[in-house]
Amino acid sequence: MGNSLSDLRWRSVVVAAAMVLATAPAIAHHGWSWTVEELSELKGEIRAVYVGNPHATLDVDVKGEIWKVELAPPRATERAGFTEASAKPGDEVTAIGNRSRDQAERRMKAVRIVVNGKTYDVYPDRAPTD
């Protein structure tokens, strides 16, 4: 019985390690490591609105180029007051956040968006203080 219990423990450790390694890319993706540190502003016209997992997004047309503006996860985005009914394609948006470190990638993780004159701080602890 000693060997089988030892084997079971070892298998449990291996399975747990595999699960951690399998989720590491998702955790890294949802962090801030892919963004630059300084905040910047992006203005454009909304092309698409999505509030769902893993996080809400806006597709924003900025001078003919489509930017992916990532918001917070759905619950946090909705807690900020932003839902799919808050904006529609054609609305003007100002996004304040952290752009991708990859200059060729048109992607931003927004901490604040302003749509139709209403401000949504989707990451209030990171939003600029006015």
Residue pairs with C-beta under 8 A, 6 or more apart in sequence:
26 54
28 34
30 54
30 55
30 73
32 98
32 109
34 100
34 101
34 102
34 109
35 97
35 98
35 99
35 100
35 101
35 108
35 109
36 98
36 99
36 100
36 101
37 98
38 98
39 96
39 97
39 98
39 111
39 128
40 96
40 97
40 98
40 99
40 108
41 94
41 95
41 96
42 60
42 62
42 67
42 69
42 94
42 95
42 96
42 97
42 99
42 108
43 62
43 92
43 93
43 94
43 95
44 60
44 61
44 62
44 63
44 67
44 92
44 93
45 60
45 61
45 89
45 90
45 91
45 92
45 93
46 58
46 59
46 60
46 61
46 87
46 88
46 89
46 90
46 91
46 92
46 93
46 115
47 59
47 60
47 61
47 66
47 89
48 57
48 58
48 59
48 89
49 56
49 58
49 84
49 86
49 87
49 88
49 89
50 56
50 57
50 58
50 84
51 71
51 74
51 77
51 78
51 82
51 83
51 84
52 74
53 73
53 74
54 73
55 70
55 71
55 72
55 73
55 74
55 77
56 70
56 71
56 72
56 73
56 74
56 77
56 82
56 122
57 68
57 69
57 70
57 71
58 68
58 69
58 71
58 87
58 93
58 95
58 110
58 113
59 66
59 67
59 68
59 69
60 66
60 67
60 68
60 69
60 93
60 95
61 67
62 106
65 106
66 106
67 106
67 107
67 108
68 106
68 107
68 108
69 93
69 95
69 97
69 107
69 108
69 110
69 113
70 107
70 108
70 109
70 110
71 77
71 82
71 110
71 113
71 122
72 80
72 122
72 123
76 122
76 123
77 83
77 120
77 122
80 120
80 121
80 122
80 124
81 118
81 120
82 113
82 115
82 120
82 122
86 115
86 116
86 118
86 120
87 93
87 115
87 116
91 115
91 116
92 115
92 116
93 113
93 114
93 115
94 113
94 114
95 108
95 110
95 112
95 113
96 110
96 111
96 112
96 113
96 127
96 128
97 108
97 109
97 110
97 111
97 112
98 108
98 109
98 111
99 107
99 108
100 106
100 107
100 108
110 122
110 123
111 121
111 122
111 123
111 126
111 127
111 128
112 119
112 120
112 121
112 122
112 123
112 127
112 128
113 119
113 120
113 122
114 120
121 127
